[in-house]
């Protein structure tokens, strides 16, 4: 999972109740929590969706995982770690320092296997 470049995140539409799937960059250290950054902040549909219903599905390398999403509190150690991991992973493609500093941090805690 660590080497994959993209994941698919599916949230439940806050108005429609239908599945809403996006492709997005992610980073992780331990395969238990995935970190995402929302460039549109709290105005992104997928962020608005997960704030209403935090139960999400992630697909990475063809494997589906259930998880619970949460917005990270700005300035916390976990928020800083999420930003460092994402900028380190994707920084070679572009200068992402602005995006890495201004985007909204999101964590998805994956359900344990069989749990």
Jmol script that loads the backbone (N, CA, C; Angstrom):
load data "model"
ATOM      1  N   UNK A   1       0.820  -1.190   0.000  1.00  0.00           N
ATOM      2  CA  UNK A   1       0.000   0.000   0.000  1.00  0.00           C
ATOM      3  C   UNK A   1       0.865   1.256   0.000  1.00  0.00           C
ATOM      4  N   UNK A   2       2.001   1.203   0.652  1.00  0.00           N
ATOM      5  CA  UNK A   2       2.843   2.387   0.786  1.00  0.00           C
ATOM      6  C   UNK A   2       3.317   2.944  -0.545  1.00  0.00           C
ATOM      7  N   UNK A   3       3.548   2.086  -1.540  1.00  0.00           N
ATOM      8  CA  UNK A   3       4.118   2.520  -2.813  1.00  0.00           C
ATOM      9  C   UNK A   3       3.078   2.998  -3.820  1.00  0.00           C
ATOM     10  N   UNK A   4       1.818   2.722  -3.589  1.00  0.00           N
ATOM     11  CA  UNK A   4       0.788   3.136  -4.536  1.00  0.00           C
ATOM     12  C   UNK A   4       0.676   4.650  -4.553  1.00  0.00           C
ATOM     13  N   UNK A   5       0.365   5.201  -5.719  1.00  0.00           N
ATOM     14  CA  UNK A   5       0.307   6.649  -5.876  1.00  0.00           C
ATOM     15  C   UNK A   5      -1.064   7.245  -5.607  1.00  0.00           C
ATOM     16  N   UNK A   6      -2.102   6.488  -5.865  1.00  0.00           N
ATOM     17  CA  UNK A   6      -3.464   7.010  -5.740  1.00  0.00           C
ATOM     18  C   UNK A   6      -4.352   6.022  -5.007  1.00  0.00           C
ATOM     19  N   UNK A   7      -5.378   6.568  -4.397  1.00  0.00           N
ATOM     20  CA  UNK A   7      -6.421   5.706  -3.853  1.00  0.00           C
ATOM     21  C   UNK A   7      -7.761   6.265  -4.309  1.00  0.00           C
ATOM     22  N   UNK A   8      -8.783   5.463  -4.180  1.00  0.00           N
ATOM     23  CA  UNK A   8     -10.148   5.907  -4.439  1.00  0.00           C
ATOM     24  C   UNK A   8     -10.862   5.958  -3.097  1.00  0.00           C
ATOM     25  N   UNK A   9     -11.460   7.092  -2.828  1.00  0.00           N
ATOM     26  CA  UNK A   9     -12.202   7.307  -1.591  1.00  0.00           C
ATOM     27  C   UNK A   9     -13.680   7.422  -1.938  1.00  0.00           C
ATOM     28  N   UNK A  10     -14.503   6.643  -1.249  1.00  0.00           N
ATOM     29  CA  UNK A  10     -15.947   6.715  -1.456  1.00  0.00           C
ATOM     30  C   UNK A  10     -16.608   7.183  -0.171  1.00  0.00           C
ATOM     31  N   UNK A  11     -17.317   8.290  -0.284  1.00  0.00           N
ATOM     32  CA  UNK A  11     -18.108   8.822   0.818  1.00  0.00           C
ATOM     33  C   UNK A  11     -19.585   8.667   0.459  1.00  0.00           C
ATOM     34  N   UNK A  12     -20.445   8.887   1.436  1.00  0.00           N
ATOM     35  CA  UNK A  12     -21.883   8.875   1.187  1.00  0.00           C
ATOM     36  C   UNK A  12     -22.353  10.321   1.044  1.00  0.00           C
ATOM     37  N   UNK A  13     -23.017  10.599  -0.058  1.00  0.00           N
ATOM     38  CA  UNK A  13     -23.488  11.954  -0.313  1.00  0.00           C
ATOM     39  C   UNK A  13     -24.372  12.467   0.816  1.00  0.00           C
ATOM     40  N   UNK A  14     -24.051  13.630   1.332  1.00  0.00           N
ATOM     41  CA  UNK A  14     -24.779  14.186   2.480  1.00  0.00           C
ATOM     42  C   UNK A  14     -26.212  14.564   2.128  1.00  0.00           C
ATOM     43  N   UNK A  15     -26.490  14.835   0.855  1.00  0.00           N
ATOM     44  CA  UNK A  15     -27.839  15.200   0.416  1.00  0.00           C
ATOM     45  C   UNK A  15     -28.497  14.023  -0.294  1.00  0.00           C
ATOM     46  N   UNK A  16     -27.769  13.429  -1.237  1.00  0.00           N
ATOM     47  CA  UNK A  16     -28.350  12.373  -2.072  1.00  0.00           C
ATOM     48  C   UNK A  16     -28.361  11.008  -1.403  1.00  0.00           C
ATOM     49  N   UNK A  17     -27.406  10.765  -0.502  1.00  0.00           N
ATOM     50  CA  UNK A  17     -27.271   9.439   0.093  1.00  0.00           C
ATOM     51  C   UNK A  17     -26.594   8.441  -0.821  1.00  0.00           C
ATOM     52  N   UNK A  18     -26.183   8.900  -2.009  1.00  0.00           N
ATOM     53  CA  UNK A  18     -25.518   8.015  -2.983  1.00  0.00           C
ATOM     54  C   UNK A  18     -24.008   8.013  -2.775  1.00  0.00           C
ATOM     55  N   UNK A  19     -23.375   6.962  -3.241  1.00  0.00           N
ATOM     56  CA  UNK A  19     -21.924   6.851  -3.158  1.00  0.00           C
ATOM     57  C   UNK A  19     -21.273   7.947  -4.005  1.00  0.00           C
ATOM     58  N   UNK A  20     -20.251   8.574  -3.457  1.00  0.00           N
ATOM     59  CA  UNK A  20     -19.491   9.639  -4.140  1.00  0.00           C
ATOM     60  C   UNK A  20     -18.029   9.228  -4.099  1.00  0.00           C
ATOM     61  N   UNK A  21     -17.461   8.906  -5.268  1.00  0.00           N
ATOM     62  CA  UNK A  21     -16.107   8.346  -5.348  1.00  0.00           C
ATOM     63  C   UNK A  21     -15.170   9.355  -6.002  1.00  0.00           C
ATOM     64  N   UNK A  22     -14.001   9.532  -5.378  1.00  0.00           N
ATOM     65  CA  UNK A  22     -12.971  10.392  -5.950  1.00  0.00           C
ATOM     66  C   UNK A  22     -11.639   9.646  -5.977  1.00  0.00           C
ATOM     67  N   UNK A  23     -10.751  10.115  -6.819  1.00  0.00           N
ATOM     68  CA  UNK A  23      -9.375   9.625  -6.861  1.00  0.00           C
ATOM     69  C   UNK A  23      -8.517  10.688  -6.192  1.00  0.00           C
ATOM     70  N   UNK A  24      -7.635  10.268  -5.282  1.00  0.00           N
ATOM     71  CA  UNK A  24      -6.886  11.247  -4.501  1.00  0.00           C
ATOM     72  C   UNK A  24      -5.538  10.683  -4.064  1.00  0.00           C
ATOM     73  N   UNK A  25      -4.590  11.587  -3.862  1.00  0.00           N
ATOM     74  CA  UNK A  25      -3.289  11.202  -3.310  1.00  0.00           C
ATOM     75  C   UNK A  25      -3.452  10.878  -1.831  1.00  0.00           C
ATOM     76  N   UNK A  26      -2.569  10.013  -1.351  1.00  0.00           N
ATOM     77  CA  UNK A  26      -2.598   9.623   0.060  1.00  0.00           C
ATOM     78  C   UNK A  26      -1.190   9.287   0.516  1.00  0.00           C
ATOM     79  N   UNK A  27      -1.028   9.238   1.820  1.00  0.00           N
ATOM     80  CA  UNK A  27       0.222   8.760   2.416  1.00  0.00           C
ATOM     81  C   UNK A  27      -0.120   8.005   3.692  1.00  0.00           C
ATOM     82  N   UNK A  28       0.752   7.088   4.076  1.00  0.00           N
ATOM     83  CA  UNK A  28       0.582   6.336   5.313  1.00  0.00           C
ATOM     84  C   UNK A  28       1.951   5.896   5.802  1.00  0.00           C
ATOM     85  N   UNK A  29       2.047   5.676   7.080  1.00  0.00           N
ATOM     86  CA  UNK A  29       3.270   5.114   7.659  1.00  0.00           C
ATOM     87  C   UNK A  29       3.078   3.652   8.028  1.00  0.00           C
ATOM     88  N   UNK A  30       1.848   3.287   8.321  1.00  0.00           N
ATOM     89  CA  UNK A  30       1.637   1.996   8.978  1.00  0.00           C
ATOM     90  C   UNK A  30       0.502   1.152   8.410  1.00  0.00           C
ATOM     91  N   UNK A  31      -0.137   1.572   7.347  1.00  0.00           N
ATOM     92  CA  UNK A  31      -1.265   0.861   6.744  1.00  0.00           C
ATOM     93  C   UNK A  31      -2.486   0.787   7.660  1.00  0.00           C
ATOM     94  N   UNK A  32      -2.492   1.519   8.779  1.00  0.00           N
ATOM     95  CA  UNK A  32      -3.670   1.569   9.652  1.00  0.00           C
ATOM     96  C   UNK A  32      -4.406   2.897   9.511  1.00  0.00           C
ATOM     97  N   UNK A  33      -3.659   3.952   9.206  1.00  0.00           N
ATOM     98  CA  UNK A  33      -4.245   5.275   9.012  1.00  0.00           C
ATOM     99  C   UNK A  33      -3.711   5.854   7.719  1.00  0.00           C
ATOM    100  N   UNK A  34      -4.612   6.281   6.845  1.00  0.00           N
ATOM    101  CA  UNK A  34      -4.218   6.972   5.615  1.00  0.00           C
ATOM    102  C   UNK A  34      -4.475   8.460   5.797  1.00  0.00           C
ATOM    103  N   UNK A  35      -3.552   9.266   5.284  1.00  0.00           N
ATOM    104  CA  UNK A  35      -3.684  10.713   5.360  1.00  0.00           C
ATOM    105  C   UNK A  35      -3.961  11.270   3.975  1.00  0.00           C
ATOM    106  N   UNK A  36      -4.862  12.241   3.913  1.00  0.00           N
ATOM    107  CA  UNK A  36      -5.248  12.917   2.683  1.00  0.00           C
ATOM    108  C   UNK A  36      -5.180  14.411   2.948  1.00  0.00           C
ATOM    109  N   UNK A  37      -5.044  15.197   1.893  1.00  0.00           N
ATOM    110  CA  UNK A  37      -5.126  16.646   2.015  1.00  0.00           C
ATOM    111  C   UNK A  37      -6.188  17.151   1.047  1.00  0.00           C
ATOM    112  N   UNK A  38      -7.103  17.956   1.558  1.00  0.00           N
ATOM    113  CA  UNK A  38      -8.176  18.536   0.755  1.00  0.00           C
ATOM    114  C   UNK A  38      -7.792  19.950   0.363  1.00  0.00           C
ATOM    115  N   UNK A  39      -7.396  20.129  -0.900  1.00  0.00           N
ATOM    116  CA  UNK A  39      -6.999  21.444  -1.381  1.00  0.00           C
ATOM    117  C   UNK A  39      -8.127  22.457  -1.305  1.00  0.00           C
ATOM    118  N   UNK A  40      -9.360  22.001  -1.435  1.00  0.00           N
ATOM    119  CA  UNK A  40     -10.518  22.883  -1.353  1.00  0.00           C
ATOM    120  C   UNK A  40     -11.015  23.079   0.066  1.00  0.00           C
ATOM    121  N   UNK A  41     -10.289  22.494   1.016  1.00  0.00           N
ATOM    122  CA  UNK A  41     -10.671  22.631   2.417  1.00  0.00           C
ATOM    123  C   UNK A  41     -12.063  22.111   2.692  1.00  0.00           C
ATOM    124  N   UNK A  42     -12.760  22.797   3.562  1.00  0.00           N
ATOM    125  CA  UNK A  42     -14.097  22.367   3.978  1.00  0.00           C
ATOM    126  C   UNK A  42     -15.173  22.645   2.934  1.00  0.00           C
ATOM    127  N   UNK A  43     -14.798  23.188   1.778  1.00  0.00           N
ATOM    128  CA  UNK A  43     -15.777  23.391   0.702  1.00  0.00           C
ATOM    129  C   UNK A  43     -15.812  22.219  -0.269  1.00  0.00           C
ATOM    130  N   UNK A  44     -14.861  21.290  -0.165  1.00  0.00           N
ATOM    131  CA  UNK A  44     -14.847  20.111  -1.037  1.00  0.00           C
ATOM    132  C   UNK A  44     -16.032  19.213  -0.706  1.00  0.00           C
ATOM    133  N   UNK A  45     -16.741  18.761  -1.739  1.00  0.00           N
ATOM    134  CA  UNK A  45     -17.902  17.900  -1.517  1.00  0.00           C
ATOM    135  C   UNK A  45     -17.567  16.687  -0.665  1.00  0.00           C
ATOM    136  N   UNK A  46     -16.435  16.057  -0.965  1.00  0.00           N
ATOM    137  CA  UNK A  46     -16.104  14.836  -0.233  1.00  0.00           C
ATOM    138  C   UNK A  46     -15.848  15.117   1.236  1.00  0.00           C
ATOM    139  N   UNK A  47     -15.295  16.288   1.568  1.00  0.00           N
ATOM    140  CA  UNK A  47     -15.082  16.654   2.970  1.00  0.00           C
ATOM    141  C   UNK A  47     -16.422  16.931   3.642  1.00  0.00           C
ATOM    142  N   UNK A  48     -17.292  17.679   2.974  1.00  0.00           N
ATOM    143  CA  UNK A  48     -18.625  17.931   3.519  1.00  0.00           C
ATOM    144  C   UNK A  48     -19.361  16.616   3.762  1.00  0.00           C
ATOM    145  N   UNK A  49     -19.194  15.666   2.843  1.00  0.00           N
ATOM    146  CA  UNK A  49     -19.842  14.355   3.002  1.00  0.00           C
ATOM    147  C   UNK A  49     -19.329  13.619   4.229  1.00  0.00           C
ATOM    148  N   UNK A  50     -18.014  13.559   4.393  1.00  0.00           N
ATOM    149  CA  UNK A  50     -17.468  12.774   5.502  1.00  0.00           C
ATOM    150  C   UNK A  50     -17.701  13.452   6.851  1.00  0.00           C
ATOM    151  N   UNK A  51     -17.938  14.755   6.845  1.00  0.00           N
ATOM    152  CA  UNK A  51     -18.282  15.413   8.106  1.00  0.00           C
ATOM    153  C   UNK A  51     -19.674  15.014   8.572  1.00  0.00           C
ATOM    154  N   UNK A  52     -20.563  14.680   7.640  1.00  0.00           N
ATOM    155  CA  UNK A  52     -21.906  14.219   7.986  1.00  0.00           C
ATOM    156  C   UNK A  52     -21.887  12.726   8.299  1.00  0.00           C
ATOM    157  N   UNK A  53     -21.176  11.944   7.491  1.00  0.00           N
ATOM    158  CA  UNK A  53     -21.080  10.491   7.676  1.00  0.00           C
ATOM    159  C   UNK A  53     -19.618  10.088   7.499  1.00  0.00           C
ATOM    160  N   UNK A  54     -18.888   9.889   8.590  1.00  0.00           N
ATOM    161  CA  UNK A  54     -17.458   9.604   8.490  1.00  0.00           C
ATOM    162  C   UNK A  54     -17.101   8.188   8.048  1.00  0.00           C
ATOM    163  N   UNK A  55     -18.081   7.304   7.908  1.00  0.00           N
ATOM    164  CA  UNK A  55     -17.787   5.950   7.434  1.00  0.00           C
ATOM    165  C   UNK A  55     -17.523   5.987   5.938  1.00  0.00           C
ATOM    166  N   UNK A  56     -16.330   5.557   5.531  1.00  0.00           N
ATOM    167  CA  UNK A  56     -15.903   5.646   4.134  1.00  0.00           C
ATOM    168  C   UNK A  56     -15.338   4.311   3.670  1.00  0.00           C
ATOM    169  N   UNK A  57     -15.144   4.236   2.361  1.00  0.00           N
ATOM    170  CA  UNK A  57     -14.470   3.086   1.759  1.00  0.00           C
ATOM    171  C   UNK A  57     -13.284   3.607   0.969  1.00  0.00           C
ATOM    172  N   UNK A  58     -12.165   2.926   1.106  1.00  0.00           N
ATOM    173  CA  UNK A  58     -10.965   3.246   0.339  1.00  0.00           C
ATOM    174  C   UNK A  58     -10.594   2.055  -0.519  1.00  0.00           C
ATOM    175  N   UNK A  59     -10.137   2.338  -1.723  1.00  0.00           N
ATOM    176  CA  UNK A  59      -9.608   1.287  -2.581  1.00  0.00           C
ATOM    177  C   UNK A  59      -8.180   1.672  -2.941  1.00  0.00           C
ATOM    178  N   UNK A  60      -7.263   0.776  -2.590  1.00  0.00           N
ATOM    179  CA  UNK A  60      -5.846   0.980  -2.885  1.00  0.00           C
ATOM    180  C   UNK A  60      -5.334  -0.300  -3.525  1.00  0.00           C
ATOM    181  N   UNK A  61      -4.750  -0.165  -4.705  1.00  0.00           N
ATOM    182  CA  UNK A  61      -4.187  -1.318  -5.424  1.00  0.00           C
ATOM    183  C   UNK A  61      -5.224  -2.433  -5.579  1.00  0.00           C
ATOM    184  N   UNK A  62      -6.462  -2.041  -5.857  1.00  0.00           N
ATOM    185  CA  UNK A  62      -7.511  -3.025  -6.086  1.00  0.00           C
ATOM    186  C   UNK A  62      -8.081  -3.648  -4.831  1.00  0.00           C
ATOM    187  N   UNK A  63      -7.589  -3.283  -3.654  1.00  0.00           N
ATOM    188  CA  UNK A  63      -8.098  -3.822  -2.397  1.00  0.00           C
ATOM    189  C   UNK A  63      -8.993  -2.793  -1.727  1.00  0.00           C
ATOM    190  N   UNK A  64     -10.163  -3.255  -1.282  1.00  0.00           N
ATOM    191  CA  UNK A  64     -11.114  -2.361  -0.614  1.00  0.00           C
ATOM    192  C   UNK A  64     -10.926  -2.432   0.894  1.00  0.00           C
ATOM    193  N   UNK A  65     -11.019  -1.256   1.527  1.00  0.00           N
ATOM    194  CA  UNK A  65     -10.879  -1.146   2.975  1.00  0.00           C
ATOM    195  C   UNK A  65     -11.971  -0.223   3.495  1.00  0.00           C
ATOM    196  N   UNK A  66     -12.586  -0.594   4.604  1.00  0.00           N
ATOM    197  CA  UNK A  66     -13.536   0.279   5.268  1.00  0.00           C
ATOM    198  C   UNK A  66     -12.787   1.090   6.310  1.00  0.00           C
ATOM    199  N   UNK A  67     -13.254   2.310   6.547  1.00  0.00           N
ATOM    200  CA  UNK A  67     -12.590   3.140   7.531  1.00  0.00           C
ATOM    201  C   UNK A  67     -13.487   4.252   8.025  1.00  0.00           C
ATOM    202  N   UNK A  68     -12.945   5.008   8.947  1.00  0.00           N
ATOM    203  CA  UNK A  68     -13.656   6.144   9.532  1.00  0.00           C
ATOM    204  C   UNK A  68     -12.776   7.373   9.359  1.00  0.00           C
ATOM    205  N   UNK A  69     -13.318   8.387   8.694  1.00  0.00           N
ATOM    206  CA  UNK A  69     -12.566   9.591   8.370  1.00  0.00           C
ATOM    207  C   UNK A  69     -12.771  10.657   9.443  1.00  0.00           C
ATOM    208  N   UNK A  70     -11.747  11.500   9.588  1.00  0.00           N
ATOM    209  CA  UNK A  70     -11.849  12.611  10.526  1.00  0.00           C
ATOM    210  C   UNK A  70     -10.983  13.757  10.030  1.00  0.00           C
ATOM    211  N   UNK A  71     -11.444  14.968  10.284  1.00  0.00           N
ATOM    212  CA  UNK A  71     -10.678  16.165   9.951  1.00  0.00           C
ATOM    213  C   UNK A  71      -9.639  16.358  11.043  1.00  0.00           C
ATOM    214  N   UNK A  72      -8.400  16.611  10.639  1.00  0.00           N
ATOM    215  CA  UNK A  72      -7.331  16.823  11.613  1.00  0.00           C
ATOM    216  C   UNK A  72      -7.341  18.258  12.119  1.00  0.00           C
ATOM    217  N   UNK A  73      -7.057  18.412  13.370  1.00  0.00           N
ATOM    218  CA  UNK A  73      -6.959  19.750  13.958  1.00  0.00           C
ATOM    219  C   UNK A  73      -5.650  20.393  13.511  1.00  0.00           C
ATOM    220  N   UNK A  74      -5.758  21.563  12.911  1.00  0.00           N
ATOM    221  CA  UNK A  74      -4.575  22.279  12.404  1.00  0.00           C
ATOM    222  C   UNK A  74      -3.584  22.526  13.532  1.00  0.00           C
ATOM    223  N   UNK A  75      -2.315  22.324  13.215  1.00  0.00           N
ATOM    224  CA  UNK A  75      -1.249  22.603  14.164  1.00  0.00           C
ATOM    225  C   UNK A  75      -0.919  21.473  15.113  1.00  0.00           C
ATOM    226  N   UNK A  76      -1.680  20.375  15.062  1.00  0.00           N
ATOM    227  CA  UNK A  76      -1.378  19.244  15.942  1.00  0.00           C
ATOM    228  C   UNK A  76      -0.231  18.424  15.357  1.00  0.00           C
ATOM    229  N   UNK A  77       0.338  17.561  16.182  1.00  0.00           N
ATOM    230  CA  UNK A  77       1.435  16.695  15.725  1.00  0.00           C
ATOM    231  C   UNK A  77       0.961  15.811  14.578  1.00  0.00           C
ATOM    232  N   UNK A  78      -0.244  15.262  14.687  1.00  0.00           N
ATOM    233  CA  UNK A  78      -0.753  14.377  13.640  1.00  0.00           C
ATOM    234  C   UNK A  78      -0.974  15.135  12.338  1.00  0.00           C
ATOM    235  N   UNK A  79      -1.481  16.349  12.423  1.00  0.00           N
ATOM    236  CA  UNK A  79      -1.674  17.176  11.237  1.00  0.00           C
ATOM    237  C   UNK A  79      -0.331  17.450  10.564  1.00  0.00           C
ATOM    238  N   UNK A  80       0.670  17.797  11.341  1.00  0.00           N
ATOM    239  CA  UNK A  80       2.004  18.036  10.791  1.00  0.00           C
ATOM    240  C   UNK A  80       2.588  16.797  10.141  1.00  0.00           C
ATOM    241  N   UNK A  81       2.380  15.639  10.778  1.00  0.00           N
ATOM    242  CA  UNK A  81       2.886  14.376  10.214  1.00  0.00           C
ATOM    243  C   UNK A  81       2.204  14.086   8.883  1.00  0.00           C
ATOM    244  N   UNK A  82       0.900  14.303   8.803  1.00  0.00           N
ATOM    245  CA  UNK A  82       0.166  14.073   7.549  1.00  0.00           C
ATOM    246  C   UNK A  82       0.747  14.937   6.432  1.00  0.00           C
ATOM    247  N   UNK A  83       0.977  16.196   6.704  1.00  0.00           N
ATOM    248  CA  UNK A  83       1.512  17.121   5.698  1.00  0.00           C
ATOM    249  C   UNK A  83       2.923  16.711   5.265  1.00  0.00           C
ATOM    250  N   UNK A  84       3.757  16.389   6.235  1.00  0.00           N
ATOM    251  CA  UNK A  84       5.140  15.973   5.906  1.00  0.00           C
ATOM    252  C   UNK A  84       5.146  14.721   5.031  1.00  0.00           C
ATOM    253  N   UNK A  85       4.320  13.737   5.380  1.00  0.00           N
ATOM    254  CA  UNK A  85       4.275  12.495   4.600  1.00  0.00           C
ATOM    255  C   UNK A  85       3.802  12.732   3.172  1.00  0.00           C
ATOM    256  N   UNK A  86       2.747  13.517   3.012  1.00  0.00           N
ATOM    257  CA  UNK A  86       2.210  13.762   1.676  1.00  0.00           C
ATOM    258  C   UNK A  86       3.155  14.591   0.819  1.00  0.00           C
ATOM    259  N   UNK A  87       3.733  15.634   1.379  1.00  0.00           N
ATOM    260  CA  UNK A  87       4.662  16.465   0.605  1.00  0.00           C
ATOM    261  C   UNK A  87       5.914  15.665   0.258  1.00  0.00           C
ATOM    262  N   UNK A  88       6.387  14.822   1.186  1.00  0.00           N
ATOM    263  CA  UNK A  88       7.559  13.988   0.898  1.00  0.00           C
ATOM    264  C   UNK A  88       7.261  12.986  -0.216  1.00  0.00           C
ATOM    265  N   UNK A  89       6.060  12.426  -0.221  1.00  0.00           N
ATOM    266  CA  UNK A  89       5.703  11.415  -1.218  1.00  0.00           C
ATOM    267  C   UNK A  89       5.526  12.014  -2.605  1.00  0.00           C
ATOM    268  N   UNK A  90       4.916  13.192  -2.704  1.00  0.00           N
ATOM    269  CA  UNK A  90       4.567  13.756  -3.999  1.00  0.00           C
ATOM    270  C   UNK A  90       5.375  14.994  -4.376  1.00  0.00           C
ATOM    271  N   UNK A  91       6.253  15.422  -3.520  1.00  0.00           N
ATOM    272  CA  UNK A  91       6.999  16.652  -3.760  1.00  0.00           C
ATOM    273  C   UNK A  91       7.923  16.610  -4.951  1.00  0.00           C
ATOM    274  N   UNK A  92       8.322  15.435  -5.402  1.00  0.00           N
ATOM    275  CA  UNK A  92       9.226  15.361  -6.545  1.00  0.00           C
ATOM    276  C   UNK A  92       8.526  15.754  -7.847  1.00  0.00           C
ATOM    277  N   UNK A  93       7.210  15.645  -7.887  1.00  0.00           N
ATOM    278  CA  UNK A  93       6.476  15.974  -9.107  1.00  0.00           C
ATOM    279  C   UNK A  93       6.344  17.481  -9.283  1.00  0.00           C
ATOM    280  N   UNK A  94       6.120  18.199  -8.227  1.00  0.00           N
ATOM    281  CA  UNK A  94       5.915  19.646  -8.258  1.00  0.00           C
ATOM    282  C   UNK A  94       6.336  20.214  -6.913  1.00  0.00           C
ATOM    283  N   UNK A  95       6.407  21.515  -6.827  1.00  0.00           N
ATOM    284  CA  UNK A  95       6.613  22.161  -5.541  1.00  0.00           C
ATOM    285  C   UNK A  95       5.268  22.261  -4.854  1.00  0.00           C
ATOM    286  N   UNK A  96       5.067  21.449  -3.859  1.00  0.00           N
ATOM    287  CA  UNK A  96       3.774  21.377  -3.197  1.00  0.00           C
ATOM    288  C   UNK A  96       3.773  22.084  -1.853  1.00  0.00           C
ATOM    289  N   UNK A  97       4.762  22.932  -1.622  1.00  0.00           N
ATOM    290  CA  UNK A  97       4.856  23.546  -0.307  1.00  0.00           C
ATOM    291  C   UNK A  97       3.623  24.378   0.019  1.00  0.00           C
ATOM    292  N   UNK A  98       3.055  25.091  -0.927  1.00  0.00           N
ATOM    293  CA  UNK A  98       1.840  25.868  -0.663  1.00  0.00           C
ATOM    294  C   UNK A  98       0.661  24.975  -0.368  1.00  0.00           C
ATOM    295  N   UNK A  99       0.460  23.956  -1.189  1.00  0.00           N
ATOM    296  CA  UNK A  99      -0.624  22.991  -0.995  1.00  0.00           C
ATOM    297  C   UNK A  99      -0.425  22.256   0.325  1.00  0.00           C
ATOM    298  N   UNK A 100       0.783  21.851   0.590  1.00  0.00           N
ATOM    299  CA  UNK A 100       1.063  21.107   1.814  1.00  0.00           C
ATOM    300  C   UNK A 100       0.836  21.923   3.063  1.00  0.00           C
ATOM    301  N   UNK A 101       0.959  23.235   2.950  1.00  0.00           N
ATOM    302  CA  UNK A 101       0.765  24.100   4.111  1.00  0.00           C
ATOM    303  C   UNK A 101      -0.676  24.552   4.273  1.00  0.00           C
ATOM    304  N   UNK A 102      -1.428  24.664   3.174  1.00  0.00           N
ATOM    305  CA  UNK A 102      -2.751  25.285   3.261  1.00  0.00           C
ATOM    306  C   UNK A 102      -3.928  24.309   3.185  1.00  0.00           C
ATOM    307  N   UNK A 103      -3.718  23.121   2.658  1.00  0.00           N
ATOM    308  CA  UNK A 103      -4.823  22.173   2.499  1.00  0.00           C
ATOM    309  C   UNK A 103      -5.303  21.657   3.853  1.00  0.00           C
ATOM    310  N   UNK A 104      -6.524  21.169   3.892  1.00  0.00           N
ATOM    311  CA  UNK A 104      -7.118  20.618   5.105  1.00  0.00           C
ATOM    312  C   UNK A 104      -6.687  19.168   5.275  1.00  0.00           C
ATOM    313  N   UNK A 105      -6.127  18.844   6.421  1.00  0.00           N
ATOM    314  CA  UNK A 105      -5.678  17.482   6.699  1.00  0.00           C
ATOM    315  C   UNK A 105      -6.833  16.567   7.104  1.00  0.00           C
ATOM    316  N   UNK A 106      -6.834  15.388   6.507  1.00  0.00           N
ATOM    317  CA  UNK A 106      -7.846  14.371   6.787  1.00  0.00           C
ATOM    318  C   UNK A 106      -7.135  13.055   7.125  1.00  0.00           C
ATOM    319  N   UNK A 107      -7.615  12.355   8.124  1.00  0.00           N
ATOM    320  CA  UNK A 107      -7.114  11.016   8.438  1.00  0.00           C
ATOM    321  C   UNK A 107      -8.252  10.020   8.254  1.00  0.00           C
ATOM    322  N   UNK A 108      -7.912   8.859   7.724  1.00  0.00           N
ATOM    323  CA  UNK A 108      -8.878   7.759   7.636  1.00  0.00           C
ATOM    324  C   UNK A 108      -8.298   6.588   8.404  1.00  0.00           C
ATOM    325  N   UNK A 109      -8.933   6.248   9.501  1.00  0.00           N
ATOM    326  CA  UNK A 109      -8.515   5.113  10.315  1.00  0.00           C
ATOM    327  C   UNK A 109      -9.199   3.869   9.754  1.00  0.00           C
ATOM    328  N   UNK A 110      -8.376   2.931   9.266  1.00  0.00           N
ATOM    329  CA  UNK A 110      -8.916   1.729   8.640  1.00  0.00           C
ATOM    330  C   UNK A 110      -9.409   0.747   9.689  1.00  0.00           C
ATOM    331  N   UNK A 111     -10.517   0.078   9.368  1.00  0.00           N
ATOM    332  CA  UNK A 111     -11.021  -0.961  10.254  1.00  0.00           C
ATOM    333  C   UNK A 111     -10.034  -2.115  10.261  1.00  0.00           C
ATOM    334  N   UNK A 112      -9.813  -2.713  11.432  1.00  0.00           N
ATOM    335  CA  UNK A 112      -8.927  -3.885  11.469  1.00  0.00           C
ATOM    336  C   UNK A 112      -9.517  -5.023  10.644  1.00  0.00           C
ATOM    337  N   UNK A 113      -8.656  -5.846  10.077  1.00  0.00           N
ATOM    338  CA  UNK A 113      -9.115  -6.994   9.287  1.00  0.00           C
ATOM    339  C   UNK A 113      -9.955  -7.891  10.202  1.00  0.00           C
ATOM    340  N   UNK A 114     -11.144  -8.206   9.694  1.00  0.00           N
ATOM    341  CA  UNK A 114     -12.034  -9.057  10.470  1.00  0.00           C
ATOM    342  C   UNK A 114     -12.756  -8.323  11.579  1.00  0.00           C
ATOM    343  N   UNK A 115     -12.560  -6.954  11.645  1.00  0.00           N
ATOM    344  CA  UNK A 115     -13.149  -6.212  12.747  1.00  0.00           C
ATOM    345  C   UNK A 115     -14.302  -5.389  12.407  1.00  0.00           C
TER     346      UNK A 115
END
end "model"
wireframe off; spacefill off
backbone 0.3
color backbone group
